[in-house]
Amino acid sequence: MNKNEECAIFQDLYDLYMEEEVEGESKQWMMEHEANCTHCQKGKIEREEKPVLHEDSEKIWGIRIMTTMIYCLFFLLSIWMSIWYLW
């Protein structure tokens, strides 16, 4: 595997690596590659400098609240229908 292929694999797995979802040999390889590759170190610095968009986090929060409300509505509706059916 050449250097470009290694960097491409590292960049593809980087988000999982940061969330600590990569295990075993892959995690060890990524730690070694990150320490030795100047190209990937520059990419890491650039990714860390990007601000997290506040709008996106608000939209995700809103979607989670709406989904929770819909689940609660269906749960209450199923209870109501069960009680109504038994009467």
C-alpha positions as CSV (number, residue, x, y, z in Angstrom):
1,M,0.0,0.0,0.0
2,N,1.5,3.4,-1.0
3,K,1.5,6.6,1.1
4,N,-1.6,8.1,-0.7
5,E,-3.7,5.0,-0.1
6,E,-2.7,5.0,3.6
7,C,-3.6,8.6,4.0
8,A,-7.0,8.1,2.3
9,I,-7.8,5.2,4.6
10,F,-6.7,7.2,7.6
11,Q,-8.9,10.1,6.6
12,D,-11.9,7.9,6.0
13,L,-11.6,6.3,9.4
14,Y,-10.6,9.5,11.2
15,D,-14.1,10.4,12.6
16,L,-14.5,6.8,14.0
17,Y,-11.0,7.1,15.4
18,M,-11.9,10.3,17.2
19,E,-15.0,8.8,18.6
20,E,-13.0,5.8,19.8
21,E,-15.0,3.3,17.8
22,V,-11.9,1.8,16.1
23,E,-10.4,-1.1,17.9
24,G,-7.3,-3.3,18.0
25,E,-4.8,-3.2,15.2
26,S,-6.7,-0.5,13.3
27,K,-6.4,1.9,16.3
28,Q,-2.7,1.1,16.7
29,W,-2.1,1.6,13.0
30,M,-4.0,4.9,13.1
31,M,-2.0,6.2,16.1
32,E,1.3,5.3,14.4
33,H,0.2,6.8,11.1
34,E,-1.0,10.0,12.8
35,A,2.4,10.4,14.5
36,N,4.5,9.8,11.4
37,C,2.5,11.4,8.6
38,T,2.9,15.2,8.2
39,H,0.1,15.4,5.6
40,C,-2.4,13.8,8.0
41,Q,-1.2,16.0,10.9
42,K,-1.9,19.1,8.7
43,G,-5.4,17.7,8.0
44,K,-6.0,17.2,11.7
45,I,-5.1,20.8,12.4
46,E,-7.5,22.0,9.7
47,R,-10.4,19.8,10.9
48,E,-9.9,21.1,14.5
49,E,-9.9,24.7,13.3
50,K,-13.3,24.4,11.6
51,P,-16.1,25.8,13.8
52,V,-19.0,23.6,14.5
53,L,-22.1,25.3,13.0
54,H,-24.5,26.3,15.7
55,E,-27.4,26.1,13.3
56,D,-26.8,22.4,12.6
57,S,-26.7,21.5,16.3
58,E,-30.0,23.4,16.8
59,K,-31.6,21.6,13.9
60,I,-30.5,18.2,15.2
61,W,-31.7,19.1,18.7
62,G,-35.1,20.1,17.2
63,I,-35.4,16.9,15.3
64,R,-34.6,14.8,18.4
65,I,-37.3,16.7,20.4
66,M,-39.9,16.2,17.6
67,T,-39.0,12.5,17.3
68,T,-39.4,12.0,21.0
69,M,-42.7,13.8,21.0
70,I,-44.0,11.7,18.1
71,Y,-43.0,8.5,20.0
72,C,-44.8,9.7,23.1
73,L,-47.9,10.5,21.1
74,F,-48.0,7.0,19.5
75,F,-47.4,5.5,22.9
76,L,-50.2,7.4,24.5
77,L,-52.5,6.7,21.5
78,S,-51.8,3.0,21.8
79,I,-52.6,3.0,25.5
80,W,-55.9,4.9,24.9
81,M,-56.9,2.5,22.1
82,S,-56.1,-0.5,24.3
83,I,-58.3,0.9,27.1
84,W,-61.1,1.9,24.8
85,Y,-61.1,-1.5,23.1
86,L,-61.4,-3.3,26.5
87,W,-64.4,-1.3,27.6
